[in-house]
Amino acid sequence: MQSRTYGLKDAERLLPLLRAIRRELRDRTFEAARLEELREALLPSAKAHQADLATLEAELSTQRRELRRAEKEVETLGCRVDQDRPLRIVVPSAEGDLAIDGELTKTTMRRLPLRQGV
């Protein structure tokens, strides 16, 4: 991850891009979960669904790869995806970390509280 801090105005300029990345993270996470659930349902009859399982595995692999790519894009910007809340993106700021989260249509930016014991 690049070491970078953003001023408030610069962080605000990132909002449209980060909103798009958050949308991609959400969509791909949901799709990967749906594919995993479908794969689990087909596993008991794997022989009968061998071709379907192979297709599912390929689609699941694509979703996971694209999730990693989106997370890498966040890191390239000098930001990070919050591990506790995967749809929250943390933007480092000189005044303290900023959280980009909320409903995707109403993505907000707010200051994160200081971490205790860090």
C-alpha positions in Angstrom: 0.0 0.0 0.0 1.3 3.4 -0.8 1.8 5.7 2.1 -0.3 8.8 1.5 -2.5 11.2 3.4 -5.3 13.2 1.9 -6.6 16.6 2.7 -10.4 16.9 3.1 -10.9 18.3 -0.4 -8.8 15.7 -2.0 -10.6 12.9 -0.1 -14.0 14.4 -1.3 -12.7 14.3 -4.9 -12.2 10.5 -4.5 -15.8 9.9 -3.5 -17.2 9.1 -6.9 -14.4 6.6 -7.6 -14.6 5.0 -4.1 -18.4 4.8 -4.5 -17.9 2.8 -7.7 -15.3 0.6 -6.1 -17.6 0.0 -3.1 -20.4 -1.0 -5.5 -18.1 -3.4 -7.3 -17.0 -4.9 -4.0 -20.6 -5.4 -2.9 -21.8 -6.9 -6.2 -18.8 -9.3 -6.5 -19.0 -10.3 -2.8 -22.7 -11.2 -3.2 -22.2 -13.0 -6.5 -19.3 -15.0 -5.0 -21.5 -16.0 -2.0 -24.3 -17.0 -4.4 -22.0 -19.1 -6.5 -20.5 -20.8 -3.4 -24.0 -21.6 -2.1 -24.9 -23.1 -5.5 -21.7 -25.1 -5.6 -22.3 -26.5 -2.1 -25.8 -27.6 -3.2 -24.4 -29.4 -6.2 -21.5 -31.1 -4.4 -23.6 -34.1 -3.1 -24.3 -35.0 -6.8 -20.9 -33.9 -8.2 -20.7 -36.7 -10.7 -24.0 -35.8 -12.3 -23.2 -32.1 -12.3 -19.5 -32.2 -13.2 -19.8 -29.7 -16.1 -21.9 -27.4 -14.0 -19.5 -27.5 -11.1 -16.5 -26.8 -13.4 -18.4 -23.7 -14.8 -19.2 -22.6 -11.3 -15.6 -22.9 -10.2 -14.5 -20.8 -13.1 -17.1 -18.1 -12.4 -16.2 -18.2 -8.7 -12.5 -17.9 -9.5 -13.3 -14.8 -11.7 -15.3 -13.2 -8.9 -12.6 -13.7 -6.4 -9.9 -12.4 -8.7 -11.9 -9.3 -9.5 -12.5 -8.7 -5.8 -8.7 -8.8 -5.2 -8.2 -6.4 -8.1 -10.7 -4.0 -6.7 -9.0 -4.2 -3.2 -5.7 -3.6 -4.9 -7.1 -0.5 -6.7 -8.1 0.9 -3.3 -4.5 0.2 -2.0 -3.0 1.9 -5.1 -4.9 5.0 -4.0 -3.2 4.8 -0.6 -6.5 3.8 1.1 -7.6 0.5 2.6 -10.6 -1.7 2.8 -11.7 -2.1 6.5 -11.3 -5.8 7.4 -14.1 -5.6 9.9 -16.5 -3.9 7.5 -15.6 -4.8 4.0 -17.7 -2.2 2.3 -16.0 0.6 4.3 -13.0 2.2 2.7 -10.6 4.1 5.0 -8.9 7.1 3.6 -5.8 8.3 5.6 -5.9 12.0 6.4 -3.6 14.3 8.3 -6.5 15.0 10.7 -7.2 11.3 11.2 -8.6 8.4 9.1 -11.8 9.1 7.1 -14.4 6.4 6.6 -16.2 6.1 3.3 -19.3 4.1 4.0 -23.1 4.1 4.3 -25.7 3.3 1.7 -24.1 3.1 -1.7 -26.5 5.7 -3.2 -25.7 8.0 -0.2 -22.0 7.2 0.4 -20.7 9.4 3.2 -17.4 10.4 4.5 -16.8 10.8 8.2 -13.9 10.8 10.6 -13.2 7.5 12.3 -12.8 7.5 16.0 -9.3 7.0 17.3 -8.4 3.4 18.0 -7.9 2.6 21.7 -4.6 1.0 22.5 -2.9 1.5 19.1 
